Amino acid sequence: MQSVIGLSRFQYSVYPLFYFVLTVFAMILGANWAKQLQGAEKICLMFAWVQLLASVLSVLMQCIQIAGLDWSPIVMYMAHSPDTPMRPFANVAQPNQLALLLCFGLASIWWLAQTKRLNGYLALAFSVFLLWGLALTQSRIAWIILPVFALLAWCRAIGEYPMRRTAILLLLLVYVGFVWFLPSIADMLGFSSATIAERVGGRSERSGLLQQAWFMIKQHPWFGVGWFGFGAEQVKIAADFPSTIYAEHSHNLVLNLMAELGVPAALLIFAALLFWFYQTCVARSAAKNNQVAFVMLSLIAVGVHSMVEFPLWYAYVLLPIAVLMGMLHQIRWPDQAWVITVPRVVPAAISVTGMVVLVLVTLDYQRVVDGFKAFRQAETIAAVPEAAIARPGLTLLPDYFDYFQLMKVTPKENMSAQEIAFIERMSLRFGYVHVLNKLAEVYVLNGQPAKAQRSLQTLQRLHPIVYPNYFDYWQSLAQNDERFAVVFLQMPKRDAP
């Protein structure tokens, strides 16, 4: 609907539609598996061992990273810097993502212990090992997820067999000790780590993102700014807000959906999800069932993480969660499922079609990757071969090929209105620092100093860390051209917060 009324471009909805379809299929798969004999238990067994193995391997990789060893390409190498606190993330590429995986791993240990598949002492040892990895990530989502896990276990609200409260308290104290003494441990092991005070009181870009999301909600309460529209809207309004970071997501699932879809649609979605969660996990002491409790813990972890980031935007989080949700739905409503009998050729045809589409989408994505490689390998932008960045006749990623053309644009005088409009549109789609800088130069050279000044204000607000470099660059431009000097005098200070 947003595409029809012009709030969102259809191309931005294609990949979300793919994700939606895959999510539905994953839920159907989970429900069908759960219908089999001991199906739910087998699903949980599969996820528990896989997540525990992935978690243990990831913590081992963290240990390799803090040791300063270069085991690439098996383990991503992280250089030590005395000025930058190290947050090892194994091969997951982001500390909070790894923290979420380790919380899944702890839920897996709990389930394996509950079902007598893991010895109590082994479960305790694995838990301590994963808590060490969680402390290394310095992720604050664990500060919420772990106490919630502990509270549920302490109150004996989950599982068929109560967990010893001494073990719960011991594990919490171990984690608190790891977090509290991590800077000292890091000094002894030769890497740097932030203190609790630094993690709590440090710079928070998320507060700025939340302010911007709330402003969007107030300005567009009914239909939102459009799906995938947060980043573009942020570029429009960033100059009027404190410094934060450029992002395509508000880092809060509730506010993001309200901002992009509108308040009514977002409230409807969350009301339905909360009702479903209550019915499947809370009502009738459902969490006393080990399988239900395992999924419940996983959903709590994802829910907490979604309040500060966007884990469900990653297929490797979304699809496993969808399988577990399908399983949970089948457990709650075993006799209310729609049974549809189709010839065997139908699922086979769907599978083949899906694989063909997946191959085509992958090839399309690879063309974009090749385009970026072409820019990186060329000595100058002018030397980039046009064939490597030319837009194909059919693509699901046309904006990236437009971006490649933007990269080859050189700001000059007497640019046409169409050329300037193209750069303006691309700056909304790609609010990168060099794009905003290019737009500002175009404005200066084409007699629009007020717009140039606002673009630079936006640049400083969205890219405060690298802003001093651009301040120096504009200072050099101002020394040789009066037009740039006029704008430079109105720029934020070099050390602007």
N, C-alpha and C positions, 0 to 999 in steps of 0.2 A: 504494500500500500504506500509506503514511504517513497518507493521508486516512482509510482504513478503520480503522486502529488509533488514530486521534485525535491523531496527532502534527502533522498539518498540515490546514488547512482547504482544501477543494477549490477554493474561489475563488482561492486563492493559486497553484494549479497550472494554471489556465486559460491565462494568458498564457505561462508556460513551455512548455505543450503547443503553443501556437501557434508559438512560437519553434522548438520541436523539429521540428514538421512542416515549417515553412519551411526549416529547416536541411537536413532530408532532401531536400526538393525542390531546394534549391540545389546539394547534392552530386550529385544525379542529373543536374541540368542541366549541371554542370561535366563530369561523366563523358561525357555524350552529346555535348557540344561537342568534347571531346577525341578522340572517335572519328572525327570528320570529318577530311578531308584537311588536314593542318597545323593541326588544331584547337587543340592545346595552345599552339602558337606564336601563334595568333590571339588566344587568351584572354589570354596574357601581354602581347601587344601592346596589347590594349584596356586592361587594368589599368595597364600601365606609363604610357601616355600620360595616362590619366585621373588617376592618382595624382601624376604629375609636374606636370600642370597645376594640380591642386588644391593641391599643395604650394607651387608658385611664387606662386599667387594668395594663399595664406595668409600667406606671408612678406611679400608686398607689403602686406597688411592689417596685419600686425604693425608694419611701418614707419609706416603711417598712424597706428596707435594710439600708438606711442612719440613721434610728432611732436605729439601732442595735438590732432589734427584730428578734427572731428566730421563723419564721412561717413555717419552713420546715415540711413536704415536699411540702406544697402548694406554698411557696415562697423560692427560693434558698437563704440560709443564707450567708451573707458576714461579716466576722469579721473585726472590725475596727483596723487599725494600724496607729500610729502617724507618722511612717516613710514611709508609702506607700500611695500615693494619691488614694482615693477611686473613682472608676468609676462604679457606680451601673448599672447593666444591666438587672434587673428583672429576668425573666426566659429564656432569649434569649441566655445567655451564652457568649456574646461578646458585648462590648459597641458599636462598629460600626454597628453591625447587628441591635441592638436596635435603633440606630440613623436612620438607613434606614427605619425601621418600623414606627418610629415617623414622618419621612418625608412623608411616604405614608399616615399616619394619617392626616397630614396637607393638603395634596392634597385631601383627602376625605372630610375634612371640607369645603374646597373651593368648591368642586363639590356639596355637600349637600346644601350649601348656595346659589350657583348659581341656583340650581333647586328648590329653595324655600322649601326645606325639613328640613332646620335648620334655626331657628331664628338668625338674625344678632348678637344679644347680646350673645346668646348661642354659636354661632360660634366663637366669639371673646374670650369668657371665655375658651372654649375648646382649642383654639389656644394657649392662654397664658399658660395653664396647660401643653400642650405638649411641648411648648418651654422651660418650666422649666425642663422637663424630658430630652430634648435635651442638655441643659446646663449641667445637671448632668452627662451625658455620656462623656462630654469633648471630643467629637468626632470632628475632624477637617473637616470631609466631610460635616458637616452641615454648616461650614463657607463658603462653595462654593454653596451647594444646595440651601440654603435659599435665598442668594442674587439673584441667577438665578430665583427662583420662584418669588421673589419680583419684579425683573426687568420685567419679562413677564407680571405680573399683572399691574405694574406701566405704562408700555407702552400700556396696554390694547390690548395685542396680543392674549390673551386667553379668552375664554368664551363669552357668548352672552351678559352678563351684566357687565359693568365695575365695578371694585372694587374701593371703595373710597381710594384715595391716602393717606388720613390722617390715615386710618386704616392700610394700608401697612407700612407707616412710623412708626406708633406707635408700631406695632408688631416687626419690626426690632429693634427699640430702646429697647423694652422690652427684646428681646433676647440678644442684646449686653450688656444690664445691668446685666442680669443673668450671662453671661459669665464673665464679668469684675469683678463683686463683689462676684462671687462664693466662692473664698477662704475665704473671710470675713464671708459670710453666713455659710460656712462649719464650721468655728471656733465656731460660735454661736450655731450651731446645734450638735456639738460634733464629727465631722468627718473631715478628711483632704482632701484637693483638691489642684491640681496643678494650678499655675498661668498661665496666657496667655503666659508670657515669657518662662516659663518652658515647656509648650506644644509646643511652636514654636522652641525654641532653645535646647530642650532635645535631647537625643540620638535617632538617626533615623536609624533603621535597614533596612528600605526600600531603602535607597540610595545605600547600599551595594548590595541588591537584584537586583536593577535596573542595577548596574554596571555589575553584573554577567550575567544578561539576555542579556545585550548589547554585552558582550563578546561572549556568545553562538551564538548570531545572526551573528556576524562577522565570527565566526569559521564555522558555519553551515548555510549559508544563503539560500540554495536551499530547503533542505528537513527538516531542523531543527534537533534537538537532539532526536526526537521521542516523541510521545504522552506520557504524564506523565513522561517525562524524565528530567524535570528541577531539581528535587531533586537529582537524581543520578549524573547528570552533575555538580551540585553544589558541591557535595562531592569531585568530581575529581579536581575541580579548586579552591576551597575555600582557600587553603593555600596560594594562590598568590594574595588574595584580603584582604581589611580591614575587621575587625570583623563585623559580622552581626548576623543573626540567621539561624538555619537550617529550610528550608521550602521546600515544594513540589510545590510551585507556586511563581512566581516572584512578586506577589501583584500588577501587572499591566496587565490588560487583553490583551492590544495590544502587549506589549513586550513578554508576555508569549506565545501567539499564534505564534508570529514570531519565538521565540526561539524553540518551540516544533514542529511546523508544517512547518517552513520555511517562508521566506518573501513573495514569490509569492502567496502561499495559503492564508496566513494571510491577505495580501492586497486585494485579491479577496473577501474574506469573509467580510471585513470591508467596502469595496467599495459597495458591494451589500446591506449591512445593512444601510449605510448612504443614498444611493439612495432610498431605501424603506422608511426610516424615512422622507426624504424630501418629497416624494410623498404623504405619509399618514398624516404627521403632519404639514408641512410647506406650500407646494404648495396650491394656491387658497385659502389662509387664512383658511386652514382646521381647525386650532386650535380655530376658533371662535365657532365651535361646542363643546358643553360642554363635550360630551363623548370623543371626540378626544383629547381635552385639558387635561382631567383627565389622559388618558393613556400617553400623552406626558410628563406630570409632573412625572409620575411614571418611565418612561424610562429615563428621565434626572437624576432622583435620582439614579437609578441603574447604569447608565453610569458613573456618577461621582464616585460612590462607587467602581466601577470596575477598576478605575484608581489607587486605592490604596490597594484593596483587591480582593477577588474572590466570590462575593455574588451569582453569577449565578452557582456556583458549589454546591449550596444548593437547593434541590428540592423545599423547601417551598418558595423560591424566584423565581426560574426558571419557575415552572409550572404555578403559577398565572400570571406571566409576559407573558408566552406563550399564555394563554387564552386571555389576553388583546390584544396581538399582532394579534391573529386570528380575534378577533372582529374588530380591526382597519383595517385589510386587507379587511374584508368584507365590511366595510363602504366605503373604497376607491374604491374598484372594485366589486360592488354588482352584476354586470351582467356577470362577467368573471370567475365565479367559475365553476369548474368541478362538474357536478351533476352525481353521480354514484348511481344507484338503485341496491340494493342487497336484497336478501331474509332476513327476520327477523332473521333467524337462524344464519346468518353470524356474526352480531354484538354480538349476544348472545354467540356464540362460542368463539369469540375474548375475550369477557369479562370473561368467565369461564377460558379460557387459561391464561389470564392475572392474574387472582386471584390465580391460581395454581402456576404459576411462582413466583408470589410475596410471596406466602407461602414458597416455596422451597428456595428462596433467603433469606428470613428472617431466616429460620432454619439454613441455611449455615452461615449467619452472627452470629447467636446466638452461634454456635459452637466455633467461634473465641472468642466471649465474655466470654464463659465458660472457654476457655483456659487461658485467662488473669486472670479470677477469681481464677483459680487453682493455678497460680503462686503467687497471692496475699495472698491466704489463707494458703499456705504451709509455714512451718517454715523455710525450706531451699529449694533451687532449686532442690537438689537431691530427696527431698521428694515429688515433684510434680508427681502425678500418670500419667504414660505414656498414659493411656487410655483417659485422659482428653485433651491431646495435640496431639494425633496421627492424622496424616493427613488422612482424609476420601478418599475413592476411587474417589469421584466426588465432586469437590469444585470449586467455582469461586474465592476463596481467598487462593490459595496454598502458596503464599509468607508469609502469617501470620503463617501458620503451619511450614514453614521453619524457621521462626523467633523463634518459640517455641523451635525448635531443637537447634538453635544457642544459646539460653539462657542456655542450658544445657552443652554447650561446655566449657571446662576448658583449658586455654592456657597451653601448655606443650612443651617440647622439642621433636624433631624428628617427628613433624607432617608431614603428607604426603602433596604433592603438591595439591591433590584434596581437602583435609581438609582446607588448607589455602585458596584455590580458593573459597571455599564455604563461608568462613568468609568474604573474599574480596567482593564477590557478594552481600552478605547480608548487608555489610556496605554501599554499594551504594543505596540499596533499603531502608534501615533504618539507616539514618545517625545520630542516637541517640548518646548521649555522651558516654554511657556505651559500645555501640557497637564499636565506634572508639577507645575507650580505650582498649577493648579486642583485637582488631586487632593489635594495637601497641604492646601489650604484646606478642602476637603470633609472630610478626616480630622479637622482641628482642630475644625470646627463640629459634628462628629458624634461627639465623644468618643473619638477614636483618635489621641492625640498621638504614640505610638511610631511608628505607620505614617506620620504626617505628617513626623516627623523623618527617617525613612529616605527618603521621597520627595524631601525637600530635599537629602539627601546624594546621591541619584541625580542630581538636577538639577545639583548642583555638579560631579559627576564627568563628566557628559555634555555640560555646557554651561558650562565654566569661564570662557569669555571674557565672557559676559553675566551670569554669576552675581552680580557686585557690584551690579548694578541690582536684582536680586531680593532680595539681602541688605538693601539700603536700604528696599525695599518692605516686607519683613517687619519691619524695625525700626520703621517707622511704624505697622504693624498692632499690634505689641507694645505700643506706647505707649497704645493705647486699649482693649486687650482682654487680660486676664490669660491666657486660653487660648493666644493667639498668643505671648505673652511666654514661657510655659513652653517652647514649641517653639523660639522664637528663640534662647534661651540655649544650646540644644544644636546649633544650626546650625554648619556649617563657617565658619571665619573669612572675612571679606570678601576677603582677599587669598590665600585658600587656593590652593595650586598645582593 
